[in-house]
């Protein structure tokens, strides 16, 4: 089932996700819906906050990105990243490598806004999969960037928080407009709910 993606200005995007204690059918269904929503929006990642759930859950699929290479080890074994996609990460924890690089990022919650963001070029992430099994991923390149972006979401951090001051200034009018549209939409929804409950 496709879900609505929240836009910048919605307060839940700033919420730190709750640690997931139990992996059950509801969580599996939510993850599947998130994957469908991400694919329908041509995204490479989606965090639970972006669909209105403040949980430590994200889905990622970089298999369609051919111009930004990735390496990946899953539980110590080299694998082709494409075969591991889509990834579902429950309660992910990241260790960042020492080297960093700038790269362009966008976000499904920020239509038409991109920015150059400095990220670690290599990371190790520990999480659980939907079977509740612990997994460890060592990755470089675009997948490392995508995971860092999504784990930021799970902690209420948005990619605009990592933009340079100059980039923030150049995007400020677009950000203000997006924030106003989101707030206007929220007021319309509240009004509609109030009318249906009368």
Backbone as a ProteinNet text record, in pm:
[ID]
protein_1_A
[PRIMARY]
XXXXXXXXXXXXXXXXXXXXXXXXXXXXXXXXXXXXXXXXXXXXXXXXXXXXXXXXXXXXXXXXXXXXXXXXXXXXXXXXXXXXXXXXXXXXXXXXXXXXXXXXXXXXXXXXXXXXXXXXXXXXXXXXXXXXXXXXXXXXXXXXXXXXXXXXXXXXXXXXXXXXXXXXXXXXXXXXXXXXXXXXXXXXXXXXXXXXXX
[TERTIARY]
83.7	0	88.6	60.7	138.9	95.1	193.1	167.4	199.1	145.7	177.9	313.6	395	526.8	513.1	549.4	540.7	645.5	608.6	696.3	755.8	864.7	932.7	832.3	843.2	749.5	662.2	649.8	574.2	662.6	611.5	696.7	748.9	680.2	727.2	863	897.7	1028.7	1142.8	1110.9	1212.4	1210.8	1125.5	1113.2	1218.1	1279.5	1371.6	1287.6	1321.1	1243	1258.2	1147.6	1151.3	1221.4	1298.1	1362	1252.6	1268.1	1168	1200.4	1108.3	1128.8	1086.9	982.3	924.1	903.1	953.7	932.5	814.2	700.8	578.5	522.3	404.7	345	312.9	271.2	240.5	365.4	479.3	603.9	646.3	629.7	665.2	578.4	449.2	358.1	396.4	431.5	473.7	598.6	696.1	820	789.1	699.8	662.8	595.9	506.1	440.2	541.3	640.3	744.8	826.4	856.5	931.6	850.7	721.4	635.2	629	616	607.3	737.3	851.9	983.1	999.2	966.6	980.3	888.1	763.3	666.9	714.5	788	838	977.1	1030.1	1165.1	1272.1	1252.5	1350.8	1446.1	1555.2	1651.4	1647.8	1568.1	1556.3	1432.4	1381.8	1265.4	1271.3	1259.8	1260.8	1117.9	1094.4	959.3	900	984.1	933.2	867.3	917.7	865.9	725.2	680.1	542.4	461.8	513.6	436.5	452.8	557	581.6	718.8	723	851.6	913.1	970.9	1030.7	1171.2	1253.1	1387.3	1377.7	1322.9	1300.4	1323.8	1406.4	1427.8	1439.5	1403.7	1419.9	1508.1	1589.4	1685.8	1694.9	1704.1	1726.4	1805.8	1935.3	2021.1	2047.3	1968.7	1997	1979.9	1901	1878.9	1980.9	2069.2	2167.1	2296.5	2322	2438.2	2559.7	2540.1	2652.5	2724.7	2682.5	2748.2	2780.3	2905.3	2939.3	2930.7	2915.9	2900	2973.4	3035.6	3083.2	3009.4	2996.8	2918.4	2966.4	2980.8	3001.6	2882.6	2824.4	2713.8	2762	2765.1	2815.5	2953.2	3039.7	3178.6	3203.7	3099.3	3117.6	3091.3	3184.1	3162.1	3041.6	2950.4	2836.8	2809.1	2737.4	2691.8	2577	2590.8	2486.1	2346.8	2340	2209.2	2132.2	2204.3	2136.1	2078.5	2125	2078	1961.9	1924.9	1822	1682.7	1577.9	1584.8	1628.7	1698.5	1741.3	1635.5	1608.8	1524.9	1612.5	1628.4	1713.2	1627.8	1629.4	1556.3	1659.1	1638.7	1728.2	1874.2	1900.8	2039.3	2129.6	2253.6	2358.7	2477.3	2534	2640.7	2773.6	2881	3017.9	3069.1	3116	3163.7	3312.7	3353.1	3495	3553.3	3685.2	3752.4	3746.9	3745.1	3748.5	3609.5	3603.1	3474.2	3484	3366	3361.5	3228.7	3227.4	3104.8	3028	2896.8	2813.5	2675.7	2610.6	2477.5	2372.1	2283.7	2172.8	2042.3	1937.2	1801.4	1725.2	1595.9	1515.2	1369.8	1299.7	1159	1071.8	1117	1041.1	1072.1	1163.8	1204.5	1203.2	1085.3	1082.8	1157.7	1237.4	1309	1419.4	1457.4	1567.5	1680.8	1801	1918.8	2029.5	2130.4	2243	2364.5	2482.4	2605.9	2628.5	2641.2	2652.7	2781	2853.9	2975.4	2935.6	2978.9	2949.3	3076	3077.5	3185.4	3177.6	3293.1	3294.8	3273.4	3298.1	3276.4	3212.6	3124.9	3057.5	3040.9	3018.9	2971.9	2839.3	2736.2	2606.4	2563.2	2516.7	2462.1	2313.9	2233.2	2087.9	2027.8	1895.6	1824.3	1747.3	1725.7	1641.1	1498.6	1409.2	1268.8	1245.2	1347.8	1338	1389.7	1432.7	1485.5	1631.1	1694.5	1835.1	1927.5	2036.8	2133.5	2210.8	2231.8	2312.8	2416.7	2528.6	2633.1	2668.6	2663.8	2694.5	2813.2	2915.9	3026.3	3010.9	3006.4	2980.8	3054.3	3079.7	3139.9	3053.1	3081.4	3014.8	2871.6	2786.9	2652.8	2566.3	2581.3	2502.5	2539.4	2668.7	2711.9	2645.5	2640.4	2576.7	2427.2	2360.7	2215.5	2182.1	2261	2234.4	2253.6	2359.1	2381	2263.6	2214.1	2101	1977.9	1950.2	1829.7	1842.7	1960.3	1977.8	1968.1	2013.7	1989.6	1839.6	1758.2	1612.7	1560.6	1611.9	1563.4	1594.4	1688.8	1726.5	1677.6	1586.1	1528.3	1619	1724.2	1818.9	1786.5	1773.8	1741.3	1864.5	1866.4	1988.4	2017.2	1915.3	1940.6	2021.2	2014.3	2092.9	2242	2276.8	2418.1	2467.9	2380	2421.1	2512.8	2595.3	2675.6	2582.6	2629.4	2548	2506.8	2599.7	2570	2459.6	2465.8	2364.1	2228	2227.2	2100.5	2039.3	2123.8	2074.7	2016	2084.5	2034.8	1905.8	1881.4	1759	1649.2	1677.3	1585.8	1446.1	1434.5	1300.1	1220.6	1285.8	1217.1	1174.4	1262.3	1230.5	1112.8	1111.7	1000.1	868.5	873.7	752	701.1	792.9	755.6	695.5	756.2	707.3	565.4	542.2	409	305.9	341.5	249.2	213.7	312.7	289.4	195.3	219.6	134.4	-7.4	-20.4	-152.5	-227.3	-155.6	-216.1	-261.1	-181.2	-216.6	-342.8	-356.1	-476.3	-600.4	-585.9	-699	-741.3	-642	-673.7	-744.7	-696.3	-759.4	-903.6	-923.5	-1059	-1151.4	-1100.6	-1180.8	-1217.5	-1121.5	-1147.3	-1252.9	-1240.8	-1337.2	-1477.9	-1486.1	-1618.4	-1681.4	-1598.4	-1652.8	-1691.2	-1634.7	-1668.1	-1783.7	-1834.2	-1947.5	-2077
-117.7	0	124.7	216.9	340.6	436.2	500.9	592.2	735.3	831.6	972	1003.9	1077.8	1119.6	1260.9	1275.2	1405.9	1500.6	1627.6	1730	1814	1880.2	1968.5	2065.5	2081	2164.2	2080.1	1950.6	1862.2	1829.6	1852.7	1836.1	1694.2	1593	1455.4	1429.4	1507.4	1490.7	1525.6	1599	1635.4	1541.4	1439.2	1348.2	1237.3	1209.7	1094.8	967.5	869.6	746.3	661.9	597	506.1	376.2	322.3	192.1	86.7	-0.6	-104.9	-227.2	-263	-376.9	-508.3	-503.4	-626.8	-615.2	-713.1	-716.8	-810.2	-750.1	-828.9	-806.4	-863.3	-852.1	-707.7	-627.9	-487.6	-415.1	-442.1	-377.1	-424.5	-554.4	-607.2	-544.6	-529.6	-465.3	-319	-251.3	-112.1	-100.9	-187.8	-185.9	-210.9	-306.3	-335.2	-214.2	-148.6	-27.8	84.1	94.1	195.2	168.7	40.9	6	44.7	9.8	44.9	196	269	415.6	474.5	423.8	471.5	447.7	327.5	296.1	383.1	401.7	482.5	626.7	675.3	813.7	824.8	712.4	708.5	752.6	713.1	744.5	628	654.7	549	515.3	590.1	562.1	629.8	571.7	630	590.1	689.8	665.7	669.7	600.2	591.1	729	824	959.4	1021.2	986.9	1049.2	1001.9	894.3	849.5	858.4	938.6	970.6	877.4	792.9	699.7	728.9	769.5	800.4	672.1	592.8	463.4	454.5	365.6	340.4	235.6	279.2	190.1	266.7	209.8	271.4	164.4	202.6	114.8	187.2	109.8	167.5	75.9	136.6	59.5	145.8	114.2	190.5	113	8.1	-79.8	-10.3	96.8	165.8	277.1	301	409.7	350.2	374.4	310.6	400.9	532.7	624.9	660.3	601.2	629.2	495.5	448.6	312.6	289.3	161.3	116.9	-14.3	-33.9	-167.6	-206.1	-338.3	-381.6	-516.4	-523.6	-651.9	-671.8	-791.1	-824.8	-935.3	-906.8	-1002.9	-1057.8	-966.1	-1001.8	-1056.2	-1079.4	-1135.1	-1029.5	-1019.5	-928.2	-974.4	-881.1	-916.5	-804	-838.6	-739	-663.7	-532.2	-457.7	-476.9	-491.8	-507.7	-626.7	-734.9	-857.1	-840.3	-739.3	-718.1	-619.1	-560.9	-456.5	-515.5	-455.8	-342.4	-384.9	-295.3	-318.3	-265.3	-340.3	-291.8	-295.2	-179.2	-168.6	-129.9	-215.3	-191.3	-154.7	-42.4	6.1	16.1	81.5	87.4	176	131.2	208.1	216.2	335.5	356.9	389.6	331.9	378	439.9	564.6	635	613	594.7	590.3	730.4	741	869.6	964.8	912.6	999.7	1048.3	1171.6	1227.4	1280.1	1301	1365.2	1437.9	1537	1609.6	1532.9	1539.5	1475.8	1539.2	1537.5	1597.8	1504.3	1560.2	1483.6	1557.1	1479	1530.7	1451.1	1475.8	1407	1410	1298.6	1291.4	1388.4	1431.3	1528.2	1672.7	1690.1	1823.3	1824.6	1819.4	1815	1933.3	1903.8	2005.3	2078.3	2028.8	2091.4	1990.1	2031.3	1945.8	2029.8	1960.2	2031.8	1941.4	2002	1926.6	1905.4	1777.8	1739.7	1660.3	1690.9	1615.4	1492.3	1375.4	1249.6	1163.1	1069.3	969	882.7	847.7	765.4	618.2	578.1	437.3	432.7	334.4	318.6	170	143.2	11.9	36.6	-38.8	-23.5	-157.4	-153.5	-273.3	-249.9	-350	-336.3	-475.2	-480.5	-607.7	-606	-725.5	-734.4	-768.9	-790.5	-814.7	-952.2	-1037.9	-1165.8	-1152.6	-1031.4	-1008.1	-1046.4	-1085.5	-1128.8	-1007.7	-1012.6	-902.6	-909.1	-793.9	-787.9	-677.9	-695.5	-592.7	-566.8	-440.5	-401.4	-305.9	-339.6	-246.5	-200.2	-69	-20.5	109.9	133.3	258.9	313.3	438.3	496.1	538.3	523.8	579.5	514.2	384.2	318.7	374.4	398	457.4	593.5	672.9	805.1	791.7	700.6	683.2	639.1	546.1	499.1	613.4	693.8	807.3	906.1	932.8	1024	971	840	781.6	771	734.8	724.2	863.2	966.1	1102.6	1125.5	1088.2	1103.2	1038.2	918.6	844.7	917.5	1010.1	1088.6	1233.2	1259.8	1393.2	1495.1	1446.7	1535.8	1533.8	1650.4	1660.9	1702.8	1667.1	1694.5	1844.3	1927.7	2072.2	2117.2	2039.3	2073.6	2059	1980.7	1955.1	2037.7	2122.3	2208.9	2319.1	2371.5	2489.4	2608.3	2711.3	2832	2893.5	2895.1	2954.7	2876.4	2742.9	2660.2	2680	2692.5	2717.7	2849.9	2951.6	3083.3	3076.6	3007.8	3002.2	2919.1	2828.4	2746.7	2803.1	2914.1	2958.8	2992.3	3054.1	3089.9	2964.4	2865.2	2738	2667.8	2670.1	2605	2672.9	2805.3	2879.1	2848	2844.9	2815.8	2675.5	2578	2439.1	2428.4	2497.6	2495.9	2554.5	2665	2727.1	2633.3	2568.9	2475	2360.7	2308.4	2198.7	2243.2	2362.2	2412.3	2440.1	2492.1	2516.1	2384.6	2281.9	2149.4	2089.3	2109.3	2056.1	2123.8	2256.1	2327.3	2277.1	2253	2200.3	2063.6	1978.4	1844	1852.4	1941.4	1957.3	2005.8	2098.9	2152.5	2042.2	1960.7	1851.1	1750	1719.4	1623.6	1680.4	1810.2	1874.6	1871.1	1894.1	1893.7	1754.3	1650.6	1514.2	1463.1	1522.7	1474.2	1552.6	1655.7	1734	1656.7
0	0	0	-93.5	-99.5	10.3	69.4	181.4	138.6	210.7	184	245.8	170.4	220.4	278	404.1	469.5	412.3	404.1	349.1	462.2	427.9	522.1	585.7	716.3	789.5	880.8	850.8	940.1	1060.7	1183.2	1302.1	1323.9	1271.5	1297.3	1231.1	1127.6	1062.8	1158.7	1265.6	1365.4	1486.3	1481.8	1596.7	1589.8	1703.8	1712	1718.4	1634.6	1629.1	1754.1	1793.2	1908.4	1869.3	1963.3	1946.6	1928.9	1832	1805.3	1889.2	1976.8	2067.1	2002.2	1919.4	1867.1	1716.5	1642.8	1498.6	1472.8	1437.2	1418.7	1278.1	1251.6	1118	1082.3	1180.9	1152.8	1102.7	1167.5	1127.1	987.7	960.8	827.8	719.3	748.2	652.1	630.5	738.8	728.5	641.2	663.6	584.3	436.9	407.4	268.6	203.6	277.6	225.7	202.3	291.4	274.5	148.1	120.9	-0.7	-124.4	-125.2	-239.4	-257.6	-147.9	-153	-206.3	-157.5	-202.8	-352.9	-399.6	-541.7	-627	-580.8	-657.1	-670.6	-570.8	-572.1	-634.5	-687.5	-746.2	-646.7	-520.1	-417.4	-395.9	-322.5	-289.8	-140.6	-63.9	78.8	134.9	242.6	309.6	456.3	542.7	687.4	739.9	849.6	905.7	935.6	979.3	1008.3	885.8	766.4	644.2	609.3	673.3	650.5	781.1	875.4	995.1	1112.9	1111.7	1222.4	1282.2	1407.7	1472	1527.3	1436	1470.1	1412.8	1468.3	1415.9	1303.4	1190.4	1075.8	946.5	858.3	728	620.4	498	381.6	280.4	209.5	114.4	-6.8	-125.9	-248.5	-345.9	-361.3	-452.4	-581.6	-606.7	-721.3	-856.8	-862.7	-990.5	-1016.2	-919.7	-934.6	-988.9	-1116.9	-1180.9	-1188.5	-1174	-1194.5	-1064.6	-951.8	-823	-757	-773.4	-730.7	-580.5	-546.5	-408.2	-389.8	-274.1	-236.6	-110.2	-88	28	78.9	210.9	279.3	370.8	366.5	455.8	547.9	677	777.1	737.9	691.4	661.5	522.1	441.5	306.1	200.6	103.1	-9.8	-89.1	-116.6	-200.9	-300.3	-406.5	-503	-436.5	-416.8	-345.3	-406.1	-540	-604.9	-549.7	-516.9	-470.4	-330	-257	-118.9	-110.6	-224.7	-224	-240.5	-185.7	-94.7	44.8	113.2	251	346.5	451.8	561.1	686.2	749.5	867.9	988.4	1090.6	1214.7	1322.6	1389.8	1496.5	1450.9	1335.5	1287.3	1372.3	1387.7	1456	1360.8	1346.3	1247.2	1313.4	1258.7	1286.4	1157.3	1164.7	1045.8	1026.6	899.3	865.6	875.3	865.1	884.8	767	643.8	525.7	490.8	439.9	399	256.4	194.8	63.4	49.5	-38	-68.3	-176	-169.2	-271.3	-270.1	-385.9	-398	-341.5	-260.2	-203.4	-225.1	-237.5	-236.6	-132.9	-120.6	-20.2	-64	-46.3	-86.2	-7	109.8	188.9	149.6	53.2	5.4	-147.7	-209.9	-356.3	-417.2	-518.9	-598.2	-522	-404.8	-331	-318.3	-358.5	-343.4	-279.7	-230.6	-172.4	-164.2	-163.9	-146.1	3	40.1	181.1	201	308.4	341	422.6	376.6	445.2	449.4	542.7	547.6	421.8	365.8	243.6	274.4	399.9	436.7	575.1	592.9	722.4	753.9	880.8	925.1	995.8	958.6	1022.8	1079.4	1203.9	1267.9	1288.7	1253.3	1263.7	1275.7	1274.2	1263.5	1133	1077	958.4	1002.8	907.8	943.4	1003.8	1001.8	1073.2	1215.9	1251.9	1385.8	1401.7	1288.6	1296.1	1292.5	1371.9	1364.5	1232.7	1170.1	1048.1	1064.8	995	992.7	847.5	808.8	671.2	674.7	595.5	571.5	428.3	408.4	273.1	245.8	117	70.7	-41.3	-77.8	-193.7	-165.7	-266.7	-260.5	-152.9	-131.4	-27.1	110.7	132.8	260.9	280.9	174.6	181.7	210.2	138.4	155.1	297.7	352.7	489.3	589.1	571.8	663	657.1	536.7	518.8	592.6	574.9	636	788.4	838.4	983.7	1047.3	975.7	1023.8	1044.2	943.2	955.1	1083.4	1112.6	1230.3	1360.7	1353.5	1470.9	1463.2	1370	1357.7	1291.3	1222.5	1154.1	1004.7	944.3	801.8	722.6	594.1	516.6	506.6	518.2	513.7	635.8	744.7	865.1	838.3	738	707.1	587.8	532.7	421.9	473.6	383.8	418.8	436.2	505.5	526.4	393.4	297.7	166.8	95.3	104	38.8	104.4	236.7	308.3	265.6	252.5	212.2	71.8	-18.9	-156.6	-167.3	-72.1	-74.1	15.7	86.5	191.9	140.1	22	-26.2	-60.7	-120.1	-151.3	-21.9	78.4	206	275.4	273.5	335.9	265	131.2	53.6	85.8	90.6	120.3	260.8	355.9	494.1	502	429.9	428.9	367.1	254.7	189.1	283.5	355.8	449.4	560.9	615.1	723.8	674.4	551.5	493.5	476.6	426.8	408.8	541	645.9	778.8	831	808.2	853.5	780.4	647.7	569.2	620.6	653.2	703.8	839.6	926.9	1058	1043.2	950.3	926.8	875.3	781.5	724.4	832.5	920.2	1029.4	1123.7	1156.9	1247.2	1187.4	1055.6	991.2	989	970.7	965.9	1104.5	1209.4	1344.8	1407.3	1337.6	1391.2	1380.9
[MASK]
++++++++++++++++++++++++++++++++++++++++++++++++++++++++++++++++++++++++++++++++++++++++++++++++++++++++++++++++++++++++++++++++++++++++++++++++++++++++++++++++++++++++++++++++++++++++++++++++++++++

